[in-house]
Amino acid sequence: MHDFFKNIESNPIIASVNDLEQLQAAINSPCNNIFLLAGNIFNLKEIAYKVKTKQKGLYIQVDLIDGFSKDTWGLEYIVKNIYPDGIITVKPNLVKMGKDLGAFIIYRAFVNNSILLEKEIHSIKDYRPNVVEILPGIMPKIIDKIHLETNIPVVASGLIMDREDIDVCLNSKAIALSTSNKDLWYSK
C-alpha cells in the first residue's frame, strides 16, 4: 500500500498549499499529506526537504510550479530530482508519462457540467491514475459516479468551507479531501 493511502487512514484531511506562506502551518498541522500548489524552480527542493523532514507526504501539482516547462521535461525533472511522494496534474498526457516514470499520480479533474463529467470519466478510464481529485469537492453524487464508473480512489477538493462539507465529502465515495482552509486542517 502506498504511503498516501496509509496517511489518509489516520487523517483523511489533506493540507492544500496554494500560497507558500501557508507551508509552515501545513507542515505543523495534523495533516499527513500536503498538496503543493505553489512554488518555483528555485525553492522546490527546499520545500520538499522541509516537508520530508516532518514525515509528511508531498504531492506536487506540476502544472502550477513556476519556472518549469509544463511538459514532459519538467515532470521528469521533478520526479528524478525533487523526489515527491507523488505528482498532481490536470493533463492526461502527464498522467501517462508520470506512470511511465514510476510516479504516484493524482489526476485533478474540474467538473462543472455534464459534458466535462463524461469527458473526465473517459480520461480517467483511459489513463488510470492512482487517485482522482475532483473539483469542486462538494458534489457527493458526482464523486460517487466517478468512483463507481472508474474504480479509482477519489479525493474531494475545492469549495470545502466547513465541518458539514467535510462530512458530506467523507460520507460519499471520497477517501479523503484536500482544502487550503487552515482551520479545517484540524477538523479530523
C-alpha positions in Angstrom: 0.0 0.0 0.0 1.4 3.4 -1.0 2.1 5.9 1.8 -0.6 8.2 0.5 -3.3 5.7 1.5 -1.6 4.9 4.8 -1.5 8.6 5.7 -5.2 9.2 4.9 -6.2 6.2 7.0 -5.1 8.1 10.1 -6.2 11.5 8.8 -8.4 12.0 5.6 -7.8 15.7 5.5 -5.1 16.9 3.2 -3.5 20.3 3.6 -3.6 22.0 0.2 -0.9 24.8 0.0 -1.7 27.4 -2.7 0.4 30.1 -1.1 3.9 29.4 0.3 3.0 31.5 3.4 0.8 28.5 4.4 3.6 26.0 4.1 4.8 26.0 7.7 1.2 25.9 9.0 0.6 22.8 6.8 3.8 21.1 8.0 2.8 21.8 11.6 -0.8 20.7 11.1 -2.1 17.2 11.9 -2.5 16.6 8.1 -0.2 13.7 7.0 -0.3 14.6 3.3 0.4 18.0 1.6 -0.7 19.0 -1.8 1.7 21.7 -3.1 0.0 24.1 -5.5 2.7 26.8 -5.3 6.5 27.2 -5.7 9.1 27.6 -8.3 12.2 26.0 -9.7 14.4 27.8 -7.1 12.6 26.8 -3.9 11.1 23.4 -4.7 14.0 21.3 -3.4 14.0 23.3 -0.1 10.2 22.9 0.2 10.5 19.1 -0.4 13.2 18.9 2.3 11.1 20.8 4.9 8.0 18.6 4.2 10.0 15.3 4.2 11.8 16.0 7.5 8.4 16.1 9.2 7.5 12.7 7.6 4.6 14.3 5.6 3.6 13.1 2.1 4.4 15.7 -0.6 2.3 15.7 -3.8 3.3 18.4 -6.2 0.9 19.9 -8.8 3.4 20.2 -11.6 1.1 22.4 -13.7 1.4 25.2 -11.1 5.1 25.3 -10.4 6.7 28.4 -11.8 9.8 28.2 -13.9 9.2 24.6 -15.0 8.1 23.7 -18.5 4.6 22.4 -18.3 5.6 19.4 -20.4 7.3 16.0 -20.0 10.8 17.5 -19.3 9.5 19.5 -16.3 7.7 16.4 -15.0 10.8 14.2 -15.4 13.0 16.7 -13.7 10.6 16.9 -10.7 10.3 13.1 -10.4 14.0 12.4 -10.7 15.4 15.4 -8.8 12.9 16.5 -6.2 11.5 13.1 -5.2 8.0 13.9 -4.2 5.7 11.2 -3.0 3.5 11.9 -6.0 2.5 14.2 -8.8 -0.7 16.1 -9.3 -1.7 17.2 -12.8 -4.7 18.2 -14.9 -3.0 16.9 -18.1 -3.8 13.4 -19.2 -0.5 13.1 -21.2 1.4 13.9 -18.0 -0.6 11.2 -16.1 0.7 8.6 -18.7 4.3 9.9 -18.6 4.3 10.1 -14.8 3.2 6.5 -14.6 5.9 5.5 -17.1 8.4 7.2 -14.7 7.1 5.2 -11.8 5.5 8.1 -10.0 2.3 8.0 -7.9 -0.2 10.1 -10.0 -3.2 12.2 -8.9 -5.3 13.4 -11.7 -7.0 16.7 -10.9 -10.4 16.9 -12.7 -12.5 20.0 -12.8 -16.2 19.0 -13.3 -18.7 21.9 -13.8 -21.1 20.4 -16.3 -22.3 17.0 -17.6 -20.2 17.2 -20.8 -17.0 17.6 -18.7 -18.1 14.9 -16.4 -18.3 12.3 -19.2 -15.0 13.6 -20.7 -13.2 13.3 -17.4 -14.6 9.8 -16.7 -13.3 8.8 -20.2 -9.9 10.2 -19.5 -9.7 8.5 -16.1 -10.6 5.2 -17.6 -8.0 5.6 -20.3 -5.1 6.9 -18.3 -5.8 5.1 -14.9 -4.2 7.5 -12.4 -3.6 6.2 -8.9 -6.1 8.7 -7.5 -8.5 11.3 -8.9 -9.0 14.7 -7.2 -12.5 16.1 -8.1 -13.2 19.8 -8.0 -15.4 21.2 -6.7 -15.4 18.6 -3.9 -18.9 19.3 -2.6 -20.7 17.1 -5.1 -21.2 13.7 -3.5 -23.3 12.3 -6.4 -20.6 13.2 -8.9 -17.9 11.8 -6.7 -19.8 8.6 -6.3 -20.5 8.3 -10.0 -16.8 8.8 -10.9 -15.7 6.3 -8.4 -18.3 3.7 -9.4 -17.5 4.1 -13.1 -13.7 4.1 -12.9 -13.0 2.2 -9.6 -10.2 4.8 -8.9 -10.0 6.3 -5.4 -11.3 9.9 -5.3 -10.2 12.9 -3.2 -12.7 15.7 -2.9 -11.3 19.2 -3.3 -12.4 22.8 -3.7 -15.2 24.9 -2.1 -15.0 22.9 1.1 -15.8 25.5 3.7 -16.8 23.9 7.0 -17.2 20.7 9.0 -20.5 20.0 7.3 -18.8 20.0 3.9 -16.1 17.6 5.3 -18.9 15.2 6.5 -20.6 15.4 3.1 -17.3 14.6 1.3 -16.4 11.7 3.6 -19.9 10.3 3.5 -19.6 10.0 -0.3 -17.2 7.6 -2.0 -14.3 10.1 -1.4 -11.5 8.5 0.5 -10.1 12.0 1.6 -10.4 15.7 1.0 -8.0 18.4 0.3 -8.5 22.0 1.4 -6.5 25.2 1.7 -8.7 26.3 4.6 -6.2 26.1 7.5 -9.0 25.9 10.1 -10.3 22.7 8.5 -6.8 21.0 8.7 -7.7 20.5 12.4 -11.2 19.0 11.8 -10.3 15.4 11.8 
